[in-house]
Each structure stands twice: as C-alpha cells, then as structure tokens.
Amino acid sequence: MTALLEPRTTVRSGRRARRRRSGVVTAVLAVIAFALFVLTMMVGSYVVSPVDVIASAFMLKDDPAVDFVVRDLRLPTASAALAVGLALGVSGYVFQKLLGNPLASPDFVGVSSGASLFAVSSIVLFNASSLVVSGSALAGALLASLVIYLLAWRDGISGYRFILIGIGVSQLLLSLVGYIITRADLYEAREAMTWLVGTIGQAGAGELRTLLVALAILVPVALVLERPLRALELGDDTARGLGSRVEINRLVLLALSIVLIGFSTAVAGPIMFVALIAAPIAQRLTGPAGGVLAAGLVGAVIVLAADLVSEQVLPTALPTGVVTGLVGAPYLIWLLATVNREGRGG
C-alpha cells in the first residue's frame, strides 16, 4: 500500500511546488510592474519622490504642485503603459495557446493591422473623437479576425494555416493604411505615422478609460477560461473528450483577445513584439503552471520599461514601439530559426 501511495504523493508535491513557483514569480512580477509604474511618475524634468507619487496618485494627500505633475501630466502616461502592456500580454498568451504556435501573435496575423486601418481612417478621414477612434479600432480588429477565421476554416482551425492567411491579410491592410496616409495632409500624415509606430501617452482620456474598463472585465474572464484554454491546447479531440465545448470556447477566447488588441491599439498604436514575447518569457519564469496573469504582467513590465527607456534614457525621445522593436526583432529571428530547425508549424 505504501508503495502505491508514494507516486501519488510525489505527483502532488510536484504540483504544489509548481504552483508555489508560479505564485511567487507572479507576485514578484506584480511588484516590478508597480515599481516601474511609480518610477514612470517620478522621473522627468521635475523629480518627485516615490512617497509623494503614491500619495498623489492614490489621493492620500493634497499638494497642488505635486498633484499637477503626477495626476495631470504623468499618471495618464503611466496608466496607459500599464494597461497596454497587460492587454498585449494577455492577448498574446491566448493567441499562442489557442493556435498552438509560438508565432501566433496579433502583431503578425492581421488583428493589429485591422485595428490600425480603421483607427487611422477615423483620424485622417473623419477627424473622429477619442471614443469613435476606440470603437473604430475594435471594429477593425474584429472584422479582420473574422475574415481570417473564415478563410482559415477547413473543418477546424490549424494554427499554421491561420498564421499564413493572417500574414497575407495583414500586408493587405497595411497597404491600405499607407494609401490613406498618402491622402492626408502633412500634419495628419506625420501624426498617423507616429501613431503607427506605437507611442504611449498619445491617447485621450476616453480611449484610456475604455481600455481600463475592458481590462477590468476581460482579465477575470480570461482567468476563468484558462482551464478550457489548456484543454484546447491538447487538441480538439482531446478537449472534446474532456468535456470542453471546443468551438464556443475558441470563439470566446479569440473575441476576448481581439477586443483587448483593438482597445490597446486605440490607446497606443500597434506596439510591436510585446504580445509575441510576453507569454514565452512568462512561461520560462513561472514554469508550466504559469498562465494569463503572469503573461499580462510581463507585458506590462516590458511596455513600462520601454517607455522609460524611450523617454528618459535615450538622448532623443523615441516612440515606445521603436524600443520594443529593438528587443523583439532579434527574438523573432531566433524564434523563426528555432521553429524551422525543429520542424514545428502548428
């Protein structure tokens, strides 16, 4: 009897150890993200102490001079970086697990391009308000995803086919974005190009508020759906055998990811590579027990750090997307070489 119980005890202890590691790493990532969030509001031409930043940001005391710098000037930028990073990290994790391919990122499969096309069109052609820009970006992401999903459907969804079709649709949409920019005047074209690189702090209060509300609703939903997502990762037949409603769960998870991408694109533009690299980094740190929350926090850390580097470290301020591109492009090259060598396609 003792011999029979020993393997079961070993499995349980290993499971507890994995959960403990995941919990500790996730907590550390949350602390790092909060520290970078506070640091973003500390530094600049006028340096504010961390105590004053926290007191002002959370309205623990009133100091008109500090409140103006923190709440009016820096808090919107820090909040946008945190929210956009969370949204990209969660969205990238869902896409990669759902399609079973490390190259499955909204950056490359047309979702971000659809959001960009509709958002740029609303800015350049219609001079739309912030709320309309957010709605347009969401509509573009949803429409592009629907087209890709329908084109990729062959008695089910193959990750490899979805990615290839998505890349083709993405290039078509980016060509349309370029055409629209050529029809704009110089000021609007310059504004659109800056937006397309991805810049934190350019959004209005309406776009940011919409993204924060979406995160408050959809991140808990993603946490609830994490178990069905892991079942889908095993394959459709296995997931059905485990009692999962495959197509319904897949559509809900895709819609969740697309909504987050649409609203984050409306806030900061298409910041590249964050959705691609956040989930693999989180997986390396947390192990197999890691999940949605860890990936979202890694995304937040990347965007907050990139924004700090682009604004405070470099001699000339650059868009945030330039910094994430410098980090993400080498990873993509390495990933393509690794996938090709191992023969993985999804």
C-alpha positions as CSV (number, residue, x, y, z in Angstrom):
1,M,0.0,0.0,0.0
2,T,2.8,2.4,0.9
3,A,4.5,1.7,-2.5
4,L,1.2,2.6,-4.3
5,L,0.8,5.8,-2.4
6,E,4.4,7.1,-3.0
7,P,3.9,8.0,-6.7
8,R,0.7,9.8,-5.9
9,T,2.4,11.8,-3.1
10,T,5.3,12.6,-5.4
11,V,2.9,13.9,-8.1
12,R,1.0,16.1,-5.5
13,S,4.2,17.5,-4.0
14,G,5.5,18.3,-7.5
15,R,2.2,20.0,-8.4
16,R,2.3,22.1,-5.2
17,A,5.9,23.1,-5.9
18,R,5.0,24.3,-9.5
19,R,2.0,26.2,-8.1
20,R,4.2,27.8,-5.4
21,R,6.8,28.8,-8.0
22,S,4.2,30.3,-10.3
23,G,2.6,32.2,-7.4
24,V,5.9,33.6,-6.2
25,V,7.0,34.7,-9.7
26,T,3.7,36.3,-10.4
27,A,3.9,38.2,-7.2
28,V,7.4,39.4,-8.0
29,L,6.3,40.5,-11.5
30,A,3.4,42.5,-9.9
31,V,5.9,44.2,-7.6
32,I,8.2,45.0,-10.5
33,A,5.3,46.4,-12.6
34,F,4.1,48.6,-9.7
35,A,7.7,49.8,-9.1
36,L,8.1,50.8,-12.8
37,F,4.6,52.4,-12.7
38,V,5.7,54.6,-9.8
39,L,9.1,55.3,-11.4
40,T,7.4,56.5,-14.6
41,M,5.7,59.2,-12.5
42,M,8.9,60.1,-10.5
43,V,11.3,60.9,-13.2
44,G,11.4,63.8,-15.7
45,S,12.3,67.5,-15.7
46,Y,10.8,67.7,-12.2
47,V,11.7,64.7,-9.9
48,V,9.1,63.6,-7.4
49,S,9.8,61.3,-4.5
50,P,8.1,57.8,-4.5
51,V,6.2,58.7,-1.3
52,D,4.8,61.8,-2.9
53,V,3.9,60.0,-6.1
54,I,2.0,57.3,-4.3
55,A,0.2,59.8,-2.1
56,S,-0.8,61.9,-5.0
57,A,-1.7,59.1,-7.4
58,F,-3.9,57.4,-4.8
59,M,-5.2,60.7,-3.5
60,L,-3.9,60.2,0.0
61,K,-3.0,63.8,0.4
62,D,-3.3,67.1,-1.5
63,D,-0.3,69.1,-2.8
64,P,-1.3,71.3,-5.8
65,A,2.2,71.4,-7.3
66,V,2.8,67.6,-7.0
67,D,-0.7,66.8,-8.0
68,F,-0.4,68.7,-11.2
69,V,2.8,66.9,-12.2
70,V,1.7,63.5,-11.1
71,R,-2.0,63.3,-11.8
72,D,-2.3,65.7,-14.7
73,L,1.0,65.1,-16.6
74,R,2.4,61.7,-15.7
75,L,-0.4,59.4,-14.4
76,P,-2.2,59.1,-17.8
77,T,1.1,58.0,-19.4
78,A,1.9,55.5,-16.7
79,S,-1.6,54.2,-16.7
80,A,-1.6,53.8,-20.5
81,A,1.7,51.9,-20.4
82,L,0.5,49.6,-17.6
83,A,-2.9,48.9,-19.3
84,V,-1.5,48.5,-22.8
85,G,1.2,46.1,-21.6
86,L,-1.4,44.0,-19.6
87,A,-3.7,43.8,-22.7
88,L,-0.9,42.8,-25.1
89,G,0.5,40.2,-22.7
90,V,-2.9,38.6,-22.1
91,S,-3.8,38.7,-25.8
92,G,-0.5,37.2,-26.9
93,Y,-0.8,34.4,-24.4
94,V,-4.3,33.5,-25.5
95,F,-3.4,33.5,-29.2
96,Q,-0.3,31.4,-28.8
97,K,-2.0,28.8,-26.6
98,L,-5.1,28.7,-28.7
99,L,-3.3,28.3,-32.0
100,G,-0.5,26.1,-30.6
101,N,2.2,28.1,-32.3
102,P,4.8,30.5,-30.8
103,L,4.5,32.7,-33.9
104,A,0.8,33.2,-33.3
105,S,0.8,36.8,-32.3
106,P,-1.8,39.5,-33.0
107,D,1.1,41.6,-34.3
108,F,1.5,39.4,-37.4
109,V,-1.8,37.8,-38.1
110,G,-3.7,40.9,-39.2
111,V,-5.6,41.8,-35.9
112,S,-3.4,44.8,-35.1
113,S,-3.4,45.8,-38.8
114,G,-7.2,45.8,-38.9
115,A,-7.4,47.9,-35.8
116,S,-4.7,50.3,-37.3
117,L,-6.6,50.7,-40.6
118,F,-9.9,51.6,-39.0
119,A,-8.3,53.9,-36.4
120,V,-6.1,55.7,-38.9
121,S,-9.1,56.1,-41.2
122,S,-11.2,57.6,-38.4
123,I,-8.3,60.0,-37.5
124,V,-7.3,61.1,-41.0
125,L,-10.6,61.0,-43.0
126,F,-13.1,61.9,-40.3
127,N,-11.1,63.7,-37.6
128,A,-13.0,61.5,-35.1
129,S,-13.3,61.9,-31.4
130,S,-11.4,59.6,-29.0
131,L,-14.5,57.4,-28.4
132,V,-15.0,56.9,-32.1
133,V,-11.3,56.0,-32.6
134,S,-11.6,53.3,-29.9
135,G,-14.7,51.9,-31.5
136,S,-13.2,52.0,-34.9
137,A,-10.1,50.2,-33.8
138,L,-12.2,47.5,-32.1
139,A,-14.4,47.2,-35.3
140,G,-11.3,46.8,-37.4
141,A,-9.7,44.2,-35.2
142,L,-13.0,42.2,-35.1
143,L,-13.6,42.4,-38.9
144,A,-10.0,41.4,-39.8
145,S,-10.2,38.5,-37.4
146,L,-13.5,37.3,-38.8
147,V,-12.1,37.4,-42.4
148,I,-9.0,35.5,-41.3
149,Y,-11.0,32.9,-39.3
150,L,-13.4,32.3,-42.2
151,L,-10.5,31.9,-44.7
152,A,-8.6,29.6,-42.4
153,W,-11.5,27.4,-41.5
154,R,-11.2,23.8,-43.0
155,D,-13.3,21.6,-40.7
156,G,-11.5,23.3,-37.9
157,I,-8.7,25.7,-37.4
158,S,-5.0,24.9,-38.0
159,G,-2.6,27.3,-36.3
160,Y,-0.1,27.2,-39.2
161,R,-2.9,28.0,-41.8
162,F,-4.3,30.7,-39.6
163,I,-0.9,32.4,-39.3
164,L,-0.1,32.3,-43.0
165,I,-3.5,33.7,-44.0
166,G,-3.2,36.3,-41.3
167,I,0.1,37.4,-42.5
168,G,-1.3,37.9,-46.0
169,V,-4.3,39.8,-44.7
170,S,-2.0,41.9,-42.6
171,Q,0.1,43.0,-45.5
172,L,-3.1,43.9,-47.5
173,L,-4.4,46.0,-44.6
174,L,-1.0,47.7,-44.1
175,S,-1.0,48.7,-47.8
176,L,-4.4,50.3,-47.3
177,V,-3.1,52.2,-44.3
178,G,-0.2,53.5,-46.4
179,Y,-2.7,54.6,-49.1
180,I,-4.8,56.5,-46.6
181,I,-1.8,58.3,-45.2
182,T,-0.8,59.5,-48.7
183,R,-4.3,61.1,-48.9
184,A,-3.7,63.1,-45.7
185,D,-2.2,66.5,-45.3
186,L,1.4,66.8,-43.9
187,Y,0.3,67.3,-40.2
188,E,-2.2,64.4,-40.2
189,A,0.3,62.1,-42.1
190,R,3.0,62.9,-39.5
191,E,0.6,62.2,-36.7
192,A,-0.6,59.0,-38.2
193,M,3.0,57.7,-38.8
194,T,4.0,58.4,-35.2
195,W,0.9,56.7,-34.0
196,L,1.6,53.6,-36.3
197,V,5.0,53.1,-34.7
198,G,3.3,52.9,-31.3
199,T,3.6,55.6,-28.7
200,I,2.5,55.7,-25.1
201,G,0.8,58.8,-23.9
202,Q,-0.8,59.9,-27.1
203,A,-4.3,58.8,-26.3
204,G,-7.1,60.8,-24.9
205,A,-8.9,60.1,-21.6
206,G,-11.7,58.4,-23.5
207,E,-9.5,55.7,-25.1
208,L,-7.7,55.0,-21.9
209,R,-10.8,54.7,-19.8
210,T,-12.3,52.3,-22.4
211,L,-9.2,50.1,-22.2
212,L,-9.2,50.1,-18.4
213,V,-12.9,49.1,-18.3
214,A,-12.2,46.3,-20.8
215,L,-9.3,45.0,-18.7
216,A,-11.4,45.0,-15.6
217,I,-14.0,42.9,-17.3
218,L,-11.9,40.6,-19.6
219,V,-8.9,39.7,-17.5
220,P,-11.1,37.9,-14.9
221,V,-12.9,36.2,-17.8
222,A,-9.6,35.1,-19.2
223,L,-8.6,33.7,-15.8
224,V,-11.9,31.7,-15.6
225,L,-11.4,30.4,-19.1
226,E,-7.7,29.4,-18.5
227,R,-8.6,25.7,-17.9
228,P,-10.7,25.4,-21.2
229,L,-7.7,27.1,-22.9
230,R,-5.3,24.5,-21.6
231,A,-7.7,21.8,-22.8
232,L,-7.8,23.3,-26.3
233,E,-4.0,23.3,-26.3
234,L,-4.2,19.5,-26.2
235,G,-6.1,19.3,-29.5
236,D,-9.8,19.5,-30.4
237,D,-10.4,15.7,-30.0
238,T,-8.8,15.6,-26.6
239,A,-10.6,18.7,-25.5
240,R,-14.0,17.3,-26.5
241,G,-13.1,14.1,-24.6
242,L,-12.5,16.2,-21.5
243,G,-16.0,17.8,-21.9
244,S,-14.9,21.1,-23.4
245,R,-17.2,22.9,-25.9
246,V,-14.4,23.4,-28.4
247,E,-15.8,25.9,-30.9
248,I,-17.6,28.0,-28.3
249,N,-14.6,28.3,-26.1
250,R,-12.3,29.0,-29.0
251,L,-14.6,31.8,-30.3
252,V,-15.0,33.4,-26.8
253,L,-11.2,33.3,-26.2
254,L,-10.5,34.8,-29.7
255,A,-13.0,37.5,-29.2
256,L,-11.5,38.3,-25.8
257,S,-8.1,38.6,-27.2
258,I,-9.3,40.7,-30.2
259,V,-11.2,43.2,-28.0
260,L,-8.0,43.7,-25.9
261,I,-5.9,44.2,-29.0
262,G,-8.4,46.6,-30.5
263,F,-8.6,48.9,-27.4
264,S,-4.9,48.8,-26.7
265,T,-4.2,49.7,-30.4
266,A,-6.6,52.7,-30.0
267,V,-4.6,53.9,-26.9
268,A,-1.0,53.5,-28.1
269,G,-1.0,52.3,-31.7
270,P,0.4,48.9,-32.7
271,I,3.3,48.4,-30.3
272,M,5.1,45.5,-31.9
273,F,6.5,42.3,-30.4
274,V,5.1,42.7,-26.9
275,A,2.3,40.2,-27.5
276,L,4.8,37.9,-29.2
277,I,7.4,37.8,-26.4
278,A,5.4,38.3,-23.2
279,A,4.0,34.7,-23.0
280,P,7.3,32.8,-23.6
281,I,9.1,35.0,-21.1
282,A,6.3,34.3,-18.5
283,Q,6.5,30.6,-19.3
284,R,10.2,30.5,-18.7
285,L,9.9,32.3,-15.4
286,T,6.9,30.5,-13.9
287,G,7.2,27.1,-15.5
288,P,4.2,25.1,-16.8
289,A,1.9,26.3,-14.0
290,G,2.2,29.9,-15.2
291,G,-0.7,31.5,-17.0
292,V,-2.7,34.5,-18.1
293,L,-1.8,36.8,-15.2
294,A,1.9,36.2,-15.4
295,A,1.9,36.9,-19.2
296,G,0.0,40.1,-18.7
297,L,2.4,41.3,-16.0
298,V,5.4,40.6,-18.2
299,G,3.7,42.6,-21.0
300,A,3.2,45.5,-18.5
301,V,6.8,45.3,-17.4
302,I,8.1,45.4,-21.0
303,V,5.9,48.4,-22.0
304,L,6.6,50.4,-18.9
305,A,10.4,49.7,-19.2
306,A,10.4,50.5,-22.9
307,D,8.6,53.8,-22.3
308,L,11.1,54.8,-19.6
309,V,14.0,54.0,-21.9
310,S,12.5,55.8,-24.8
311,E,11.7,59.0,-22.8
312,Q,14.4,59.2,-20.1
313,V,17.4,57.1,-21.1
314,L,17.9,57.8,-24.8
315,P,19.4,61.2,-25.8
316,T,16.4,61.8,-28.1
317,A,12.9,60.7,-27.2
318,L,11.6,58.0,-29.5
319,P,8.3,56.2,-29.8
320,T,7.9,53.3,-27.5
321,G,7.4,50.9,-30.4
322,V,11.0,51.6,-31.6
323,V,12.4,50.3,-28.3
324,T,10.2,47.2,-28.2
325,G,11.2,46.6,-31.8
326,L,14.9,46.6,-31.0
327,V,14.2,44.0,-28.3
328,G,11.6,41.9,-30.2
329,A,13.2,41.7,-33.6
330,P,16.2,39.6,-32.5
331,Y,13.8,37.3,-30.6
332,L,11.7,36.8,-33.7
333,I,14.7,35.9,-35.8
334,W,15.8,33.4,-33.2
335,L,12.3,32.0,-33.0
336,L,12.0,31.6,-36.8
337,A,15.4,29.8,-36.9
338,T,14.4,27.5,-34.0
339,V,10.9,26.7,-35.4
340,N,12.5,25.9,-38.8
341,R,15.1,23.7,-37.3
342,E,12.7,21.8,-35.2
343,G,10.1,21.5,-38.0
344,R,7.3,22.9,-36.0
345,G,4.4,24.5,-37.8
346,G,1.4,24.3,-35.6
